[in-house]
């Protein structure tokens, strides 16, 4: 599998996505990719949410689908750490 690196980031997008998804599963979250948008070339956004609580959601943006998904998953952890998810 090809690894996608973004300058200034510590890990490949694929590694970050896999790690975030596994940690969320371990914590009991069942995350789904609810919707994707690609309004113009090189601009992606994704809306992710917990299947059991649709109010627990985040959005991610990036130049690729993987970058947008990593962004959304990272945002999910930010909201968890600051208690901004209300389930």
Biotite code that builds the C-alpha atoms (Angstrom):
import biotite.structure as struc

atoms = struc.array([
    struc.Atom([0.000, 0.000, 0.000], chain_id="A", res_id=1, res_name="UNK", atom_name="CA", element="C"),
    struc.Atom([1.259, 3.464, -0.871], chain_id="A", res_id=2, res_name="UNK", atom_name="CA", element="C"),
    struc.Atom([1.910, 5.759, 2.078], chain_id="A", res_id=3, res_name="UNK", atom_name="CA", element="C"),
    struc.Atom([0.768, 9.370, 1.759], chain_id="A", res_id=4, res_name="UNK", atom_name="CA", element="C"),
    struc.Atom([2.837, 11.904, 3.690], chain_id="A", res_id=5, res_name="UNK", atom_name="CA", element="C"),
    struc.Atom([2.007, 15.571, 4.210], chain_id="A", res_id=6, res_name="UNK", atom_name="CA", element="C"),
    struc.Atom([5.016, 17.808, 4.916], chain_id="A", res_id=7, res_name="UNK", atom_name="CA", element="C"),
    struc.Atom([5.135, 18.737, 8.592], chain_id="A", res_id=8, res_name="UNK", atom_name="CA", element="C"),
    struc.Atom([3.051, 15.758, 9.760], chain_id="A", res_id=9, res_name="UNK", atom_name="CA", element="C"),
    struc.Atom([4.554, 12.962, 11.842], chain_id="A", res_id=10, res_name="UNK", atom_name="CA", element="C"),
    struc.Atom([2.785, 10.003, 10.227], chain_id="A", res_id=11, res_name="UNK", atom_name="CA", element="C"),
    struc.Atom([1.347, 8.911, 6.902], chain_id="A", res_id=12, res_name="UNK", atom_name="CA", element="C"),
    struc.Atom([-2.356, 9.608, 6.406], chain_id="A", res_id=13, res_name="UNK", atom_name="CA", element="C"),
    struc.Atom([-3.084, 5.886, 6.184], chain_id="A", res_id=14, res_name="UNK", atom_name="CA", element="C"),
    struc.Atom([-1.365, 5.213, 9.527], chain_id="A", res_id=15, res_name="UNK", atom_name="CA", element="C"),
    struc.Atom([-3.144, 8.101, 11.243], chain_id="A", res_id=16, res_name="UNK", atom_name="CA", element="C"),
    struc.Atom([-6.547, 7.032, 9.911], chain_id="A", res_id=17, res_name="UNK", atom_name="CA", element="C"),
    struc.Atom([-6.047, 3.414, 11.008], chain_id="A", res_id=18, res_name="UNK", atom_name="CA", element="C"),
    struc.Atom([-4.821, 4.473, 14.466], chain_id="A", res_id=19, res_name="UNK", atom_name="CA", element="C"),
    struc.Atom([-7.692, 6.948, 15.001], chain_id="A", res_id=20, res_name="UNK", atom_name="CA", element="C"),
    struc.Atom([-10.319, 4.448, 13.838], chain_id="A", res_id=21, res_name="UNK", atom_name="CA", element="C"),
    struc.Atom([-8.967, 1.692, 16.088], chain_id="A", res_id=22, res_name="UNK", atom_name="CA", element="C"),
    struc.Atom([-8.793, 3.966, 19.137], chain_id="A", res_id=23, res_name="UNK", atom_name="CA", element="C"),
    struc.Atom([-12.376, 5.108, 18.585], chain_id="A", res_id=24, res_name="UNK", atom_name="CA", element="C"),
    struc.Atom([-13.518, 1.482, 18.306], chain_id="A", res_id=25, res_name="UNK", atom_name="CA", element="C"),
    struc.Atom([-11.634, 0.651, 21.506], chain_id="A", res_id=26, res_name="UNK", atom_name="CA", element="C"),
    struc.Atom([-13.483, 3.508, 23.229], chain_id="A", res_id=27, res_name="UNK", atom_name="CA", element="C"),
    struc.Atom([-16.848, 2.160, 22.036], chain_id="A", res_id=28, res_name="UNK", atom_name="CA", element="C"),
    struc.Atom([-17.535, 4.575, 19.195], chain_id="A", res_id=29, res_name="UNK", atom_name="CA", element="C"),
    struc.Atom([-18.905, 3.187, 15.929], chain_id="A", res_id=30, res_name="UNK", atom_name="CA", element="C"),
    struc.Atom([-17.990, 5.902, 13.436], chain_id="A", res_id=31, res_name="UNK", atom_name="CA", element="C"),
    struc.Atom([-19.505, 6.127, 9.977], chain_id="A", res_id=32, res_name="UNK", atom_name="CA", element="C"),
    struc.Atom([-18.674, 8.378, 7.048], chain_id="A", res_id=33, res_name="UNK", atom_name="CA", element="C"),
    struc.Atom([-22.092, 9.968, 6.609], chain_id="A", res_id=34, res_name="UNK", atom_name="CA", element="C"),
    struc.Atom([-21.435, 12.213, 3.615], chain_id="A", res_id=35, res_name="UNK", atom_name="CA", element="C"),
    struc.Atom([-18.696, 13.315, 1.260], chain_id="A", res_id=36, res_name="UNK", atom_name="CA", element="C"),
    struc.Atom([-18.409, 16.482, -0.810], chain_id="A", res_id=37, res_name="UNK", atom_name="CA", element="C"),
    struc.Atom([-15.959, 17.247, -3.613], chain_id="A", res_id=38, res_name="UNK", atom_name="CA", element="C"),
    struc.Atom([-17.207, 20.623, -4.889], chain_id="A", res_id=39, res_name="UNK", atom_name="CA", element="C"),
    struc.Atom([-14.094, 21.455, -6.909], chain_id="A", res_id=40, res_name="UNK", atom_name="CA", element="C"),
    struc.Atom([-10.904, 19.577, -7.789], chain_id="A", res_id=41, res_name="UNK", atom_name="CA", element="C"),
    struc.Atom([-8.549, 19.027, -4.838], chain_id="A", res_id=42, res_name="UNK", atom_name="CA", element="C"),
    struc.Atom([-11.150, 20.051, -2.250], chain_id="A", res_id=43, res_name="UNK", atom_name="CA", element="C"),
    struc.Atom([-12.792, 17.315, -0.173], chain_id="A", res_id=44, res_name="UNK", atom_name="CA", element="C"),
    struc.Atom([-14.939, 17.375, 2.927], chain_id="A", res_id=45, res_name="UNK", atom_name="CA", element="C"),
    struc.Atom([-16.423, 14.569, 4.972], chain_id="A", res_id=46, res_name="UNK", atom_name="CA", element="C"),
    struc.Atom([-19.032, 14.435, 7.731], chain_id="A", res_id=47, res_name="UNK", atom_name="CA", element="C"),
    struc.Atom([-18.445, 11.591, 10.204], chain_id="A", res_id=48, res_name="UNK", atom_name="CA", element="C"),
    struc.Atom([-20.673, 10.599, 13.117], chain_id="A", res_id=49, res_name="UNK", atom_name="CA", element="C"),
    struc.Atom([-21.258, 7.904, 15.663], chain_id="A", res_id=50, res_name="UNK", atom_name="CA", element="C"),
    struc.Atom([-23.884, 5.422, 14.435], chain_id="A", res_id=51, res_name="UNK", atom_name="CA", element="C"),
    struc.Atom([-25.544, 5.337, 17.875], chain_id="A", res_id=52, res_name="UNK", atom_name="CA", element="C"),
    struc.Atom([-25.560, 9.108, 18.457], chain_id="A", res_id=53, res_name="UNK", atom_name="CA", element="C"),
    struc.Atom([-25.753, 11.299, 15.368], chain_id="A", res_id=54, res_name="UNK", atom_name="CA", element="C"),
    struc.Atom([-25.159, 14.378, 17.558], chain_id="A", res_id=55, res_name="UNK", atom_name="CA", element="C"),
    struc.Atom([-21.584, 13.150, 18.039], chain_id="A", res_id=56, res_name="UNK", atom_name="CA", element="C"),
    struc.Atom([-20.115, 14.292, 14.742], chain_id="A", res_id=57, res_name="UNK", atom_name="CA", element="C"),
    struc.Atom([-17.281, 16.209, 13.132], chain_id="A", res_id=58, res_name="UNK", atom_name="CA", element="C"),
    struc.Atom([-16.357, 17.466, 9.702], chain_id="A", res_id=59, res_name="UNK", atom_name="CA", element="C"),
    struc.Atom([-13.001, 17.246, 8.007], chain_id="A", res_id=60, res_name="UNK", atom_name="CA", element="C"),
    struc.Atom([-11.530, 19.018, 5.020], chain_id="A", res_id=61, res_name="UNK", atom_name="CA", element="C"),
    struc.Atom([-8.522, 18.280, 2.873], chain_id="A", res_id=62, res_name="UNK", atom_name="CA", element="C"),
    struc.Atom([-6.986, 18.232, -0.578], chain_id="A", res_id=63, res_name="UNK", atom_name="CA", element="C"),
    struc.Atom([-7.672, 14.468, -0.838], chain_id="A", res_id=64, res_name="UNK", atom_name="CA", element="C"),
    struc.Atom([-10.241, 12.065, 0.577], chain_id="A", res_id=65, res_name="UNK", atom_name="CA", element="C"),
    struc.Atom([-7.647, 10.615, 2.949], chain_id="A", res_id=66, res_name="UNK", atom_name="CA", element="C"),
    struc.Atom([-6.612, 14.060, 4.171], chain_id="A", res_id=67, res_name="UNK", atom_name="CA", element="C"),
    struc.Atom([-10.250, 15.008, 4.803], chain_id="A", res_id=68, res_name="UNK", atom_name="CA", element="C"),
    struc.Atom([-10.919, 11.770, 6.708], chain_id="A", res_id=69, res_name="UNK", atom_name="CA", element="C"),
    struc.Atom([-7.784, 12.168, 8.839], chain_id="A", res_id=70, res_name="UNK", atom_name="CA", element="C"),
    struc.Atom([-8.869, 15.749, 9.554], chain_id="A", res_id=71, res_name="UNK", atom_name="CA", element="C"),
    struc.Atom([-12.353, 14.663, 10.654], chain_id="A", res_id=72, res_name="UNK", atom_name="CA", element="C"),
    struc.Atom([-11.019, 11.873, 12.873], chain_id="A", res_id=73, res_name="UNK", atom_name="CA", element="C"),
    struc.Atom([-8.486, 14.214, 14.454], chain_id="A", res_id=74, res_name="UNK", atom_name="CA", element="C"),
    struc.Atom([-11.251, 16.732, 15.106], chain_id="A", res_id=75, res_name="UNK", atom_name="CA", element="C"),
    struc.Atom([-13.298, 13.979, 16.770], chain_id="A", res_id=76, res_name="UNK", atom_name="CA", element="C"),
    struc.Atom([-10.471, 13.402, 19.246], chain_id="A", res_id=77, res_name="UNK", atom_name="CA", element="C"),
    struc.Atom([-10.136, 17.149, 19.839], chain_id="A", res_id=78, res_name="UNK", atom_name="CA", element="C"),
    struc.Atom([-13.822, 17.341, 20.708], chain_id="A", res_id=79, res_name="UNK", atom_name="CA", element="C"),
    struc.Atom([-13.556, 14.304, 22.971], chain_id="A", res_id=80, res_name="UNK", atom_name="CA", element="C"),
    struc.Atom([-10.602, 15.815, 24.820], chain_id="A", res_id=81, res_name="UNK", atom_name="CA", element="C"),
    struc.Atom([-12.381, 19.148, 25.325], chain_id="A", res_id=82, res_name="UNK", atom_name="CA", element="C"),
    struc.Atom([-15.761, 17.540, 26.062], chain_id="A", res_id=83, res_name="UNK", atom_name="CA", element="C"),
    struc.Atom([-17.427, 19.268, 23.115], chain_id="A", res_id=84, res_name="UNK", atom_name="CA", element="C"),
    struc.Atom([-19.300, 16.092, 22.090], chain_id="A", res_id=85, res_name="UNK", atom_name="CA", element="C"),
    struc.Atom([-22.629, 15.814, 23.841], chain_id="A", res_id=86, res_name="UNK", atom_name="CA", element="C"),
    struc.Atom([-24.015, 12.269, 23.658], chain_id="A", res_id=87, res_name="UNK", atom_name="CA", element="C"),
])
